[in-house]
Amino acid sequence: MTTPTTTTVLPFPLPASAPAKTVASQDRIWGKAVTANGYAGIPSILIQAQSRLGLTAMQFNILVQLLDYYRDPNRAPFPSRAELGRRIGVKPKTIQTNMRQLEQAGLVRREMRKTAAGDWASNVYHLDGLIDRVRKLEPEFTQARKEREAVRLRVSTPWAAERRRNPGLKLIYPGGMLCSRGDPGVYEGRDNP
């Protein structure tokens, strides 16, 4: 005589709900419909150091246009001078002259290329020089940012300083009402310093 076997059924764990996706800051600023058409990453150091890099407004604009095409570090941008000129509203000769100056400054390296048929195609623009120059400026900009933050902390209100020391601290009035930042009140039952 055989005894019937019983099977134990284990419940299959349900997948944990996916964490809520955070909306990227550029989407919050511009809206998803705008950024869905593309978004160029331009470092603030490049923007703030424009004159230190010796860039004219036209050269800066050309670099921003090239950065709009630069989406893969393994594939340098290659828009035509005519296309860059249309985007900016200048003649291709203006692009060519400014590109030559950017090349002489060591920020851009042009590489001529040909089509499969042997005709000349648009240049490839390597931005390694620009990237290296901006990277070399980073420590200085980081130090300046830290110094600004230190000054901001020194001149901030006592409430803000206390809040930084104790992040969970709430400033409340003696009657228990939450104070807005900087209002006189009580720190968790202690008298206001």
trRosetta pair geometry for C-beta under 8 A, 3 or more apart (Angstrom, degrees):
i j d omega theta_ij theta_ji phi_ij phi_ji
18 21 8.0 4 134 -44 113 82
23 27 5.0 -117 178 86 92 124
23 28 5.4 109 118 -58 118 92
23 32 7.9 -88 -148 -66 108 104
24 27 4.5 90 63 5 84 105
24 28 7.2 -153 96 -7 44 84
24 35 7.5 -150 80 140 125 168
25 28 5.5 -53 -149 35 37 111
25 29 6.3 32 154 -17 69 106
26 29 5.7 -54 -144 40 34 109
26 30 5.8 -7 170 17 71 113
26 35 5.3 117 125 -100 107 142
26 39 5.5 82 146 -146 158 149
27 30 6.8 -67 -122 58 23 81
27 31 6.7 -2 -169 178 57 10
27 32 4.9 26 -150 -78 108 69
27 35 5.3 -96 -89 31 68 149
30 34 4.1 -110 154 80 108 137
30 35 5.3 118 81 -45 126 94
30 39 7.9 175 42 -104 154 113
31 34 4.9 85 68 8 88 103
31 35 7.1 177 85 0 44 89
32 35 6.0 -65 -139 48 32 100
32 36 5.9 46 159 -38 68 105
33 36 5.9 -46 -146 20 25 118
33 37 7.9 22 154 -17 52 100
34 37 6.5 -66 -176 27 36 107
35 38 7.6 -124 -169 74 45 18
35 39 4.8 6 -148 -59 89 123
38 68 7.0 67 146 -166 131 91
40 64 6.9 106 118 -173 154 74
40 67 5.0 98 -174 119 122 95
40 68 4.3 -66 -76 -96 136 63
40 70 7.9 71 -140 50 98 82
41 67 7.2 -120 69 170 54 116
42 46 5.9 -107 179 68 82 130
42 47 6.3 82 136 -49 113 104
42 64 6.2 -4 -97 -122 140 88
42 67 5.8 94 -88 120 86 160
43 46 4.7 99 69 -1 87 101
43 47 7.4 -159 101 -2 51 84
43 134 5.9 114 69 175 145 141
44 47 5.4 -55 -151 39 42 112
44 48 5.8 30 156 -12 75 111
44 141 8.0 157 98 -178 97 147
45 48 6.0 -61 -138 46 28 103
45 49 5.6 5 168 0 67 120
45 134 5.2 125 102 -164 120 94
45 137 5.3 152 -178 97 126 121
45 138 6.3 -60 -83 -87 163 64
45 141 5.2 -110 -105 -31 105 168
46 49 6.4 -66 -129 50 19 95
46 50 7.3 57 158 -71 55 71
46 53 7.6 -1 -145 -19 62 154
46 63 7.6 -144 -179 127 130 137
46 130 7.6 39 -118 172 119 106
46 134 5.3 -24 -72 -110 85 134
47 50 6.4 -18 -170 -40 30 104
48 141 7.3 119 77 -118 139 126
49 52 4.3 -61 -165 51 82 117
49 53 5.4 82 130 -25 94 99
49 134 7.2 165 56 -117 140 75
49 137 5.5 -22 -77 -162 165 168
49 141 7.8 -86 -48 -68 119 125
50 53 6.1 -66 -152 38 23 105
50 55 4.8 -88 -167 64 74 115
50 60 5.3 2 -138 -93 119 138
51 54 7.4 43 -178 -78 37 25
51 55 7.2 -101 -82 49 26 72
52 137 7.4 114 106 -110 140 138
53 105 7.9 84 165 160 79 139
53 107 7.1 76 176 -91 116 136
53 130 7.9 45 -160 -135 143 79
53 133 6.2 100 -121 137 106 140
53 134 7.9 -11 -84 -74 136 75
54 105 6.0 -163 84 -133 130 140
55 59 4.5 -139 -156 91 80 115
55 60 4.6 99 145 -62 129 86
55 63 7.1 -51 -137 1 141 139
55 107 7.9 70 -82 -69 103 173
56 59 4.7 93 49 9 77 101
56 60 6.9 -139 91 -5 39 87
56 98 7.4 -109 56 -130 120 113
57 60 5.7 -54 -147 37 30 113
57 61 6.3 34 153 -21 64 106
58 61 5.6 -54 -149 35 31 113
58 62 6.5 33 152 -20 65 103
58 88 7.6 79 -146 180 77 147
58 90 7.3 40 -140 -35 116 164
58 94 7.0 -99 -167 165 141 110
58 98 5.3 -121 123 -101 113 151
59 62 5.6 -50 -148 34 34 113
59 63 6.5 34 152 -18 65 104
59 98 5.1 -161 -86 -172 76 112
59 101 6.6 -89 -92 91 130 118
59 102 5.7 161 -150 -71 111 104
60 63 5.7 -55 -151 37 32 111
60 64 6.4 34 151 -20 65 104
61 64 5.7 -51 -148 35 32 112
61 65 6.5 35 152 -20 64 103
61 88 5.5 102 140 -122 128 121
62 65 5.6 -53 -152 35 33 113
62 66 6.5 32 150 -18 65 104
62 84 6.3 41 -133 -177 84 132
62 88 7.1 -25 -79 -63 66 151
62 95 6.4 144 -114 -136 124 78
62 98 5.6 164 -21 115 155 132
62 99 6.7 -142 172 -74 153 77
62 102 7.0 -126 92 -41 134 149
63 66 5.5 -52 -147 36 35 111
63 67 6.3 37 152 -21 66 104
63 102 7.2 168 -67 -126 99 144
63 107 7.4 -50 -95 147 128 131
63 108 7.7 -141 -98 -61 89 119
63 127 7.7 111 -146 -125 91 121
63 130 6.5 160 -140 -127 127 157
64 67 5.6 -52 -147 36 33 113
64 68 6.7 43 149 -28 62 98
65 68 5.6 -47 -157 23 35 116
65 69 7.3 25 149 -10 61 101
65 79 7.2 -86 145 49 105 154
65 84 5.4 116 124 -135 152 89
65 87 5.5 129 -127 99 129 145
65 88 6.5 -72 -54 -55 146 103
66 69 5.9 -60 -160 39 39 106
66 70 6.2 38 145 -29 71 113
66 77 4.9 171 -163 64 76 150
66 79 7.2 -142 -104 25 62 113
66 84 7.8 2 -61 -108 75 125
66 108 7.6 -158 -69 -112 177 126
66 125 5.4 -83 -137 97 132 146
66 127 6.5 152 130 -71 131 126
67 70 5.1 -57 -138 34 39 117
67 77 7.9 -106 -68 -28 16 149
67 127 7.6 88 -81 -103 75 168
69 77 3.5 96 99 -130 119 122
69 78 7.5 -149 151 28 145 40
69 79 5.4 -147 -64 -32 158 109
70 76 7.1 -20 -114 -148 97 44
70 77 4.8 -75 -66 -40 77 111
70 127 6.5 -26 -99 11 157 144
71 75 7.7 -12 65 71 71 110
72 75 4.3 34 80 32 114 104
76 111 7.6 89 78 26 149 123
76 124 4.9 85 89 175 119 100
76 125 5.9 -161 162 75 111 46
76 126 4.8 -56 -118 -91 154 59
76 127 6.9 165 -137 2 98 80
77 124 7.5 150 87 -156 36 60
77 125 5.3 -22 76 55 87 102
77 127 7.6 40 20 -25 103 116
78 113 7.1 -21 -141 27 139 141
78 121 7.6 24 165 130 128 109
78 122 5.1 129 163 99 85 108
78 123 6.5 -154 -143 100 79 38
78 124 4.5 -36 -91 -100 105 62
78 125 6.7 170 -91 8 46 76
79 83 4.5 -114 -180 83 104 130
79 84 5.4 121 111 -52 124 89
79 122 6.3 -97 136 168 20 156
79 125 7.9 -26 35 6 73 125
80 83 4.5 99 55 4 82 100
80 84 7.1 -149 93 -1 45 84
80 92 7.8 -34 144 -122 88 122
80 122 4.0 -113 -85 -95 67 125
81 84 5.7 -55 -148 40 34 110
81 85 6.0 37 152 -22 67 108
81 92 3.9 85 127 -155 109 97
81 95 4.4 166 -155 88 88 135
81 96 5.6 9 -131 -57 149 85
81 99 7.5 -99 -105 -10 103 147
81 122 7.3 -178 -9 -134 63 96
81 123 7.9 50 -43 17 90 106
82 85 5.6 -55 -147 37 29 114
82 86 6.4 32 153 -22 64 103
82 92 5.0 -28 -79 -79 56 125
83 86 5.7 -50 -148 32 32 111
83 87 6.5 31 154 -18 63 105
83 122 7.7 -16 17 -105 119 151
84 87 5.8 -56 -151 36 32 112
84 88 6.3 11 159 -3 67 112
84 92 7.7 101 63 -118 90 68
84 95 4.8 114 93 -124 123 144
85 88 6.2 -68 -142 48 27 97
85 89 7.6 -121 171 52 57 6
85 90 5.1 -104 -144 81 79 64
85 91 5.6 -17 -150 169 138 12
85 92 4.6 -89 -29 -70 148 54
85 94 6.7 118 -114 54 102 99
85 95 5.1 -103 -63 -25 87 126
86 89 7.6 29 -173 -72 24 38
88 95 7.5 147 34 -79 138 100
90 94 4.0 -74 154 65 127 148
90 95 6.6 148 92 -43 112 79
91 94 5.0 107 61 -2 73 99
91 95 7.6 -136 104 0 46 85
92 95 5.3 -51 -154 35 44 115
92 96 6.2 46 148 -23 71 103
93 96 5.4 -50 -146 35 35 115
93 97 6.3 36 154 -20 66 103
94 97 5.9 -51 -146 35 30 110
94 98 6.3 21 158 -9 64 110
95 98 6.1 -65 -148 45 27 104
95 99 5.9 28 156 -23 66 112
96 99 5.7 -55 -141 36 26 112
96 100 6.5 32 155 -24 61 103
97 100 5.8 -54 -155 29 29 113
97 101 6.8 25 149 -15 62 105
98 101 5.5 -52 -151 36 38 112
98 102 6.4 40 150 -20 68 102
99 102 5.5 -50 -147 36 35 113
99 103 6.3 38 150 -21 64 104
99 108 6.4 -82 -158 92 74 150
99 110 6.6 70 157 -65 117 127
99 123 8.0 124 167 65 152 152
99 125 7.6 -95 -145 -110 118 122
100 103 5.6 -54 -151 35 31 114
100 104 6.4 32 150 -19 64 105
101 104 5.6 -51 -145 36 34 112
101 105 6.3 31 154 -16 64 107
102 105 5.7 -57 -148 40 31 110
102 107 4.8 -79 -172 68 83 110
102 108 4.2 33 128 18 114 118
103 106 7.7 48 177 -69 32 22
103 107 7.6 -96 -78 54 23 67
103 108 5.2 -66 -76 81 64 85
103 109 6.5 101 -130 -105 90 36
103 110 5.8 -43 -90 -5 136 99
105 129 7.8 141 107 139 72 139
106 129 4.5 -161 151 -157 68 140
106 133 7.6 123 104 -52 101 124
107 127 7.5 -11 160 -147 70 66
107 129 4.7 -153 -125 105 18 113
107 130 4.3 56 -168 -71 85 84
107 133 6.6 -46 -106 9 84 143
108 125 5.5 -27 -162 -165 112 98
108 126 6.9 136 -165 70 56 54
108 127 6.2 -22 -108 -101 71 59
108 129 6.5 -103 -34 49 20 120
108 130 6.6 22 -63 -31 65 112
109 125 7.5 141 70 -161 45 48
109 126 4.2 -20 62 61 99 110
109 128 6.8 -10 12 37 120 99
109 129 6.4 122 -30 -12 92 116
110 123 4.6 -22 -161 -177 100 142
110 124 7.3 134 -162 70 50 51
110 125 6.1 -22 -102 -102 63 66
110 126 7.8 -155 -70 20 16 81
111 123 6.3 138 64 -168 44 81
111 124 4.2 -21 62 60 105 102
111 125 7.8 -159 21 -70 78 23
111 126 6.4 63 -16 -20 111 107
112 120 6.8 -45 -172 -143 105 103
112 123 5.9 -48 -96 -109 47 83
113 120 7.7 115 83 -158 44 59
113 121 5.0 -39 95 61 92 107
113 122 7.4 1 52 77 106 45
113 123 6.9 137 11 -128 87 33
113 124 5.7 69 -26 -20 127 102
114 118 5.6 -11 174 -149 131 31
114 119 6.4 150 -158 75 81 30
114 120 5.9 -57 -105 -100 70 40
114 121 6.1 133 -145 2 16 92
115 118 6.8 -40 70 27 75 20
115 119 4.8 4 31 56 116 85
115 120 7.7 18 -4 79 86 6
115 121 4.9 119 -54 -55 80 112
126 129 7.7 85 114 0 88 86
127 130 4.6 -45 -174 41 85 117
127 131 5.7 90 125 -26 88 98
128 131 5.6 -57 -145 39 32 112
128 132 6.1 33 157 -21 67 106
129 132 5.8 -54 -146 36 28 110
129 133 6.4 26 156 -18 63 106
130 133 5.9 -57 -149 36 29 109
130 134 6.4 24 156 -15 66 108
131 134 6.0 -58 -147 39 29 107
131 135 6.2 30 155 -20 64 109
132 135 5.7 -56 -146 38 29 112
132 136 6.4 31 155 -22 64 105
133 136 5.8 -54 -151 32 31 112
133 137 6.9 29 151 -18 62 105
134 137 5.7 -56 -155 34 36 112
134 138 7.1 61 145 -47 63 88
135 138 5.5 -25 -161 -10 40 121
136 139 7.9 -45 180 17 39 96
137 140 5.6 -65 -168 45 58 113
137 141 5.8 50 142 -20 87 110
138 141 5.8 -65 -144 42 32 107
138 142 6.0 33 160 -22 70 108
139 142 5.6 -54 -144 37 31 113
139 143 6.3 32 157 -19 65 105
140 143 5.8 -54 -148 36 29 111
140 144 6.4 28 153 -17 63 107
141 144 5.6 -51 -145 38 33 112
141 145 6.3 37 153 -22 64 104
142 145 5.7 -53 -149 34 31 112
142 146 6.5 31 152 -18 64 105
143 146 5.7 -55 -150 36 32 111
143 147 6.4 32 153 -19 65 105
144 147 5.6 -53 -147 37 33 112
144 148 6.4 35 153 -20 65 103
145 148 5.7 -53 -149 35 32 111
145 149 6.4 32 152 -19 64 106
146 149 5.6 -54 -148 37 32 113
146 150 6.4 35 152 -21 65 104
147 150 5.6 -51 -147 34 33 112
147 151 6.5 32 154 -17 65 103
148 151 5.8 -55 -150 37 32 110
148 152 6.2 35 151 -21 65 106
149 152 5.5 -52 -146 35 32 114
149 153 6.4 32 154 -19 64 104
150 153 5.8 -54 -149 36 31 111
150 154 6.5 31 152 -21 64 105
151 154 5.7 -55 -149 34 33 112
151 155 6.4 7 162 0 68 110
152 155 6.5 -72 -145 48 26 93
152 156 6.2 44 155 -50 64 103
153 156 5.7 -40 -144 4 30 119
153 161 7.3 101 -175 -101 77 85
153 164 7.3 4 -137 -25 106 174
156 160 4.0 -87 157 83 122 138
156 161 5.8 151 89 -51 106 81
157 160 4.7 97 56 5 81 100
157 161 7.1 -146 95 -3 44 85
157 181 7.5 134 56 164 148 92
157 182 5.4 -98 -129 -103 173 89
158 161 5.5 -55 -147 38 36 112
158 162 6.1 36 155 -19 69 106
158 193 6.0 -137 166 80 143 108
159 162 5.8 -55 -147 38 29 110
159 163 6.2 31 153 -22 64 109
159 171 6.0 -2 -146 -73 119 148
159 181 6.1 163 113 -162 140 70
159 182 5.7 -147 33 -81 145 41
160 163 5.5 -53 -145 36 31 115
160 164 6.5 34 154 -22 64 102
160 181 7.2 47 -69 -166 86 116
161 164 5.8 -51 -151 32 31 111
161 165 6.7 28 152 -15 63 104
162 165 5.8 -57 -152 37 34 109
162 166 6.3 -23 165 33 69 102
162 169 6.3 -87 136 94 95 165
162 187 6.2 -78 160 -115 153 144
162 193 7.4 154 -69 23 136 130
163 166 6.7 -80 -136 68 25 68
163 167 6.8 56 170 -115 67 38
163 169 5.6 -136 -112 65 59 114
163 171 7.9 -55 -74 -35 108 106
164 167 7.3 13 -141 -76 25 72
166 169 4.1 71 106 -34 110 118
169 187 6.3 -10 -170 -158 124 95
169 188 6.1 -95 -141 -30 84 118
170 178 6.4 -62 177 -124 113 96
170 188 6.9 99 54 -71 69 83
171 178 7.2 86 81 -163 64 63
171 179 4.4 -67 119 55 103 114
171 181 7.3 118 35 -107 145 44
171 183 7.1 144 131 62 132 86
171 185 4.8 103 169 75 93 137
171 186 7.4 149 -162 69 61 38
171 187 6.3 -36 -108 -95 70 61
172 176 5.9 -15 174 -150 128 30
172 177 6.5 153 -161 77 79 33
172 178 5.7 -49 -105 -100 77 44
172 179 6.2 -177 -112 -8 18 89
172 185 5.9 178 91 170 20 128
172 186 5.8 -35 77 64 71 89
172 188 7.5 83 22 -78 107 36
173 176 6.8 -32 73 38 78 21
173 177 4.4 5 34 57 121 88
173 178 7.7 -45 3 13 85 5
173 179 5.6 126 -47 -63 78 95
173 183 7.8 -38 -72 121 93 125
173 185 4.9 -85 -83 -128 49 102
173 186 6.9 85 -160 13 15 93
174 185 7.5 -160 -27 -155 59 66
174 186 5.7 95 -75 -20 61 132
179 183 4.1 -146 -173 70 111 119
179 184 7.5 -136 -136 79 149 28
179 185 3.9 -120 -40 -40 151 153
180 183 5.1 85 58 -17 70 122
184 192 5.7 -74 -161 -45 75 176
185 192 6.0 120 72 -77 36 122
186 189 6.2 45 151 -90 124 9
186 190 6.4 160 -173 67 84 40
186 191 6.5 -55 -123 -114 86 26
186 192 6.0 -99 -95 -50 40 79
187 190 4.9 -23 72 58 89 100
187 192 6.6 121 -12 -104 87 53
187 193 7.2 1 2 -12 136 91
190 193 7.8 15 124 -48 117 81
